[in-house]
């Protein structure tokens, strides 16, 4: 019996010691700090965006070429990034064509992507192409992008 009494007395001392520690040191700041780091960590794992884009307004970044600046030159095969909204879509044999517009103009993009819906905001990297269409002495060619 004396061993049990000593054990019970020891456990009561430990409990009183731990309760006195908690009463002297508030655990609230630790919980608030842990909650802050947990929320910050979860938010940082959310929607990651490109550094050239900013917010929902989709400001044009340094690498994005305004569609209106893409000129129809027959030997122009530069690689550009464009940003805009999908206006129209047209299925092709093994690809899709999407008409993308921004505040400066519109351009068709040929791509293998099938999941771009009308109204979607997109950023596309593509090679500038030009299709010559001579008709009745006039050049009715069209510039378009072929996605890389």
Residue pairs with C-beta under 8 A, 6 or more apart in sequence:
50 61
50 123
51 61
52 61
52 62
52 63
52 64
53 59
53 61
53 83
53 123
54 61
58 83
58 121
60 66
60 83
60 102
61 83
63 81
64 81
64 82
64 83
64 123
65 80
65 81
65 82
66 102
66 103
66 104
66 105
67 82
67 84
67 100
67 101
67 102
67 104
67 105
67 106
67 107
68 102
68 104
68 105
69 104
70 80
70 82
70 105
70 107
70 128
70 143
70 145
71 143
72 130
72 141
72 142
72 143
73 130
73 143
74 130
74 132
74 141
76 128
76 130
76 143
77 127
77 128
77 129
78 127
78 128
79 125
79 126
79 127
79 128
79 148
80 125
80 126
80 128
80 145
81 123
81 124
81 125
82 100
82 102
82 107
82 109
82 123
82 124
82 126
82 145
83 102
83 121
83 122
83 123
83 124
84 100
84 101
84 102
84 121
84 122
85 100
85 101
85 102
85 119
85 120
85 121
85 122
86 98
86 99
86 100
86 116
86 117
86 118
86 119
86 120
86 122
87 98
87 99
87 100
87 101
87 106
87 118
88 98
88 99
88 118
89 96
89 97
89 98
89 99
89 116
89 117
89 118
90 96
90 97
90 98
91 97
92 110
94 112
95 110
95 111
95 112
96 110
96 111
96 112
96 113
96 114
96 116
97 108
97 109
97 110
97 111
97 144
98 108
98 109
98 111
98 116
98 122
99 106
99 107
99 108
99 109
100 106
100 107
100 108
100 109
100 122
100 124
101 107
107 143
107 144
107 145
108 142
108 144
108 145
109 124
109 126
109 144
109 145
109 146
109 147
110 129
110 144
110 145
110 146
110 147
111 124
111 126
111 146
111 147
112 147
113 147
116 122
124 145
124 147
125 147
125 148
126 145
126 146
126 147
126 148
127 145
127 146
127 148
128 143
128 145
129 143
129 144
129 145
129 146
130 141
130 142
130 143
130 144
131 141
131 142
131 144
132 139
132 141
133 139
133 140
133 141
133 142
134 140
134 141
